[in-house]
Amino acid sequence: MITKGRRFFLSRPRRFGKSLLVSTLKEILTNNKKLFDNLWISHSDYQWQKYGVITLDVFEKQPSLVFEKLINALSVQFSKIAILIDEYDSPKITH
């Protein structure tokens, strides 16, 4: 998933580890190898590369203009950018 493809939508039920998945991907994509010592990925042929990572929590709605400027600024600094979105299902849930 990290090395192939362009866009992924990973749907998981509420309270089923979406935040953990997003934070794990963030640590991998920001090249935090030490966190993964003795795990499969540390012994795999994964080529650790540092990405610019944008993590969004849809629960906290952000203006699209700020988001666009952030992407443009990161694309100048990094050749690849990952956008990680958490709590995408929050606005749909009623309490």
ChimeraX attribute file (.defattr): number of C-alpha atoms within 10 A of each C-alpha:
attribute: neighborCount
match mode: 1-to-1
recipient: residues
	/A:1	7
	/A:2	12
	/A:3	7
	/A:4	6
	/A:5	7
	/A:6	8
	/A:7	10
	/A:8	8
	/A:9	6
	/A:10	7
	/A:11	10
	/A:12	10
	/A:13	8
	/A:14	12
	/A:15	8
	/A:16	10
	/A:17	11
	/A:18	18
	/A:19	15
	/A:20	11
	/A:21	13
	/A:22	16
	/A:23	15
	/A:24	14
	/A:25	16
	/A:26	20
	/A:27	16
	/A:28	19
	/A:29	20
	/A:30	15
	/A:31	15
	/A:32	15
	/A:33	13
	/A:34	10
	/A:35	12
	/A:36	14
	/A:37	11
	/A:38	9
	/A:39	9
	/A:40	10
	/A:41	14
	/A:42	15
	/A:43	10
	/A:44	8
	/A:45	8
	/A:46	11
	/A:47	10
	/A:48	14
	/A:49	12
	/A:50	16
	/A:51	20
	/A:52	21
	/A:53	19
	/A:54	15
	/A:55	14
	/A:56	17
	/A:57	15
	/A:58	14
	/A:59	13
	/A:60	12
	/A:61	9
	/A:62	11
	/A:63	8
	/A:64	9
	/A:65	9
	/A:66	10
	/A:67	13
	/A:68	10
	/A:69	11
	/A:70	12
	/A:71	17
	/A:72	12
	/A:73	12
	/A:74	17
	/A:75	14
	/A:76	10
	/A:77	11
	/A:78	12
	/A:79	10
	/A:80	14
	/A:81	17
	/A:82	19
	/A:83	15
	/A:84	16
	/A:85	16
	/A:86	19
	/A:87	15
	/A:88	15
	/A:89	14
	/A:90	13
	/A:91	11
	/A:92	7
	/A:93	7
	/A:94	5
	/A:95	3
